[in-house]
Amino acid sequence: MTRVPLLAGTRVAVVEVPDDGVILRPPPPRDELSLEGVAAATREALRFPLSGEPLARLVTPGGTATVVIELPNLPLPSAVPDPRHEAIAATVDELSSLGVSRVTILVASGLNRRPSPREIGLLFTPEFRRRFRGMLTVHDAESEKLVALGAVAGIPVSVAPALVESDLVITVTAAESVLHGGPSALARACSREVLRASGATSLLETSTSQGWRLAIELERLLARRCPLFGVSLVLNLPRVLGGYPYQQDALERIARSRLRPALALLPSALRGRMIERVPRELSAAAVYGGSPSTAHTEALLRGIAFKGVSLAEPLDAIVIGIPATTPFVPRETPNPVAAAYLGLGLALRLWRGAPPVTEGGTAILLHDLQRRFPAPTQTPYRALFAGERSARDTDALRDAEQAAISDPRRIAAYRAGQSVHPLEPFLAWSACDAAVSRLGSVLIAGCRDAPSARQLGFVPVHGVGAALSMARAGGARRIGFLLSPPYFPLLGA
């Protein structure tokens, strides 16, 4: 019987995999581009795009350009240095060499907490920060200065002024999903109506994503006003602990480690800090240029091919480790919805071809699911726990959402960079529901807050062994064990 380590909050749970269990392990990272190689590959992508004109023919000498970037929410865990830093610097340098007089960097933060000046500095290399002389702005989804572009599928579209008051717009992003990177970065610089409608059943299939369709239409609307160009990176999965989760010997070392029981005796906050300091590396495999949607699509398909794991047939149940971090930056201890999002809204939506779990199957999440809402960043998530049925009753959920976005104090806290947008918790829960609607049950192994789990419609279970027994009693025969994070694509037949 094989033993595999899985993160369960700040603890490391060693799970015994039966002989008929399916261990889901990503392939090792592909050939890596060095940081200097990322800069060179970015310049190459700018000069020889997959579609459209090269950057040199799109710029207006003496004109302006807006470079759109995203917060590094994905992949998990994040790492510094980040290849995107070099791609941003190379893009800005190329614009300067082509005669652009003013460059504006727009941080498309969507409904996440607007980063502080110190946190913004972490999006670039120290050397680039010292020499950049352009403008930098962070998107405000509630700003009265948003520019109306019309409507798409009945949804009013308003965008950040930097997208329309420029001679050229360039997205520099990583292709992590259909909702992260490429034209979706433009959507993250829109009003809350667009962001609320940007959902997806699968994060890797455009046909199931309204968010992707909205992003494509937004790209077309903006292209009528000024030229658009996109740079998309294919990021490898992060390397953690010198080989986890790719190498079998790394798994065995962690499972046998005498430090693991000692780690469990430490306070949760200290364990979290120790895990956060574990060395990790993030590299890129390729860089593509072209229109934002073309470059992103090619990079996403390459990333799926590089990082994906094939499933011959769907699983009856799946065990997913949930780390003690939020799915957004700044990284904090997650509240129950943010923790559930990592397993249900992220891991179980990273599929292509077919969902990884059969309809009516079981998901087992390893987390304590305690109600912790670090103030003020995650205070808006309390709205989902205002009543016993807030998260599972459609009418109650709708009422809670309207009350949240109508509260001027919550909107002011978001605009001041103190908390996430009050709509963000409902968007995260909607992403979870895309997976929950197909499942028969969600079991929380190691749950220490049973009312919290039940309020979200989950089943609290003492430990992973009991959860596996319950899944088998419910008819599960083919059970998968997802070695994560990092989370990776699951490819159906």
Secondary structure, DSSP 8 states (H G I E B T S, - for coil): -EEEEEEEETEEEEEEE-TT-EEE------S-B-HHHHHHHHHHHHHS-SSS--GGGT--TT-EEEEEEE----SSS--SS-HHHHHHHHHHHHHHHTT-SEEEEEEE-TTS----HHHHHTTS-HHHHHH--SEEEE--TT-TT-EEEEEETTEEEEE-HHHHSSS-EEEEEE--BTTBSTHHHHHTTB-HHHHHT--BS-SS-GGGBHHHHHHHHHHHHHHTTS-EEEEEEEE---EETTTBTT-HHHHHHHHH-THHHHHHHS-HHHHHHHHHTS-EE--EEEEEEESHHHHHHHHHHHHHHHH-EE-SS-EEEEEEEEESS-SSSS-----HHHHHIIIIIIGGG-EESS-SEEEEEEEEEES-------TTTTGGGGGGGSSTTTTT-HHHHHHHHHHHHT-HHHHHHHHTTSS--TTHHHHHHHHHHHHHTT-SEEEEET-S-HHHHHHTT-EEES-HHHHHHHHHHTT--SEEEE--SS---EE--
